[in-house]
Amino acid sequence: MAVVLLPRSLLALFPGVERRHEVDGADVAAVIAALEGRVPGLRDRLVEDGPRLRPHINVFVAGVPADLRTSVGTDDTVHVIPAVSGG
């Protein structure tokens, strides 16, 4: 199973949800679908119509930038990282 690490900023919207999840999924879209089963509403925070990742959401699979079609191996780590802005 792939390991998914969610950002603390996103966890603030889902009290009680753990940062680390182990899920099955052949690609990023399937991983997000599996997470949605555990964290209802998460998909809407990550994906917009198209479907595609929201512009402020970055996903990395094994340290490489990814999109929804990127393959995910059983030993991969998937990081979800929101963009940060400010001044």
LUMPAVO-37240 format. One record per atom (N, C-alpha, C): residue in one letter; x, y, z. Coordinates in pm, whole numbers, plus 50000, padded with zeros to 5 digits. Layout:
BEGIN
aXYZ...
***
This chain:
BEGIN
m500834988150000m500005000050000m500885012550000a500415022649931a501115035349930a500845042750060v501795050750102v501635059250219v501305073250170v500235079150224v499845092750189v500025101450312l500695112750293l500885122350401l500095134950368l499155138150456l498325150050439l498915161650518p498785173850467p499335185450537p498505189150659r499185194350759r498485198450881r497435209150853s497715217950757s496745228450725s495425222550675l495485211650604l494275204950556l493605197250669l494395191550757l493845183850869l493005192650961a493315205550966a492545214651050a491075214951009l490785211750883l489405211550833l488695198450865f489455188450908f488905175150935f489395170351072p488825175651180p489285172051315p489285156951337g490345152351401g490455138251434g491065129551327v491295135151209v491875127351099v493385126851115e493945115151094e495385113151104e496105119150983r497365122451001r498165127950891r498595117050793r498855105150843r499415094250761r498345083650734h498235079850606h497275069550565h497965059750472e497615047050483e498065036850389e496855032850305v496965034750174v495835031850084v496325024949958d495405017749895d495665011749765d495155021249657g495845021549546g495405029449432g496455028849323a496015026549201a496945025349089a497495038749043d496725049449069d497165062749032d496685072649137v497065085349122v496725095549221v495205096749235a494465096149126a493005097049133a492425085949220a492925073749204a492445062349284a492835063749430v494005069149456v494445071549594v493525081749660i493195092449589i492295102549644i490905096649667a490445088249577a489145081549595a489155072849719a490255065649742a490365057349862a490375065949988l491045077249983l491065086350098l489675092150125e488925094750019e487575100250035e486705090750118g486935077750105g486195068050185g486485069350333r487645074150367r488045075850507r487785089950558v487905099550466v487775113750502v486775120150407p485465118450432p484465124150342p484645139350327g484625143850203g484805158050174g486215161650132l487165152550153l488555155450119l488745157349969r488095148949890r488255149849745r487895163849694d486815169649746d486395182949702d487445193549734r488245191349836r489305200849872r490535199449782l490655187849716l491845185049636l491615185649485v490395182549442v490105180649299v488965189849257e489105195749136e488035203749079e487515197048953d486465202948895d485885197348773d486955195948666g486835185948589g487785183348481g487955168448459p488225160348554p488755164248687p490245167348679r490665176048768r492085179348780r492325184448922l493575183948963l493915189249095l493615204049100r493165208749214r492945223149229r494285230449211p494235242749160p495485249949129p496425251749248h495875252549367h496705254849486h497155241849554i496835230349495i497215217449552i498335211149468n499395207449535n500515200449470n500595186349527v500785176749440v500935162849482v502265157749428f502985150649514f504255144749476f504195129849504v504595121849407v504675107349424v506155103749419a506635098149528a508055094649540a508945106749509g508495118549553g509285130649537g509185137449402v508355132149312v508215137549177v506845144049162p506755156349106p505455162649086p504505153449008a503245153349050a502275143948993a500965150848960d500175144148874d498795148248850d497915136148877l496635137148847l495695126348880l495995113348808r496675113948693r496955101848615r498285095348650t499045101548737t500355096148773t500205082848846s500965073048803s500935059848866s501485060549008v500915052149094v501355051249233v501695036649262g502925034149302g503345020649337g503025017349481t503045004649513t502695000349649t503695005049753d504905008249712d505925012949806d506145028049800d505315035149724d505485049549708d504915057249826t505495069049846t504935078749940t504355090149859v503125093949892v502415104649823v502275116249921h502815127849883h502685139849965h501655149149900v500745154149979v499795164349935v500235177350001i500555187349917i501105199749969i500345211649909p499645219249993p498965231149942p499955242549922a499675250949824a500505262749802a500345272149921v501395279449951v501375288950061v501675302650001s500885312450040s501145325949991s501015335750106g501425347450082g501345357750184g502495367450169g502555376450259g503615386450246g504185390250376
***
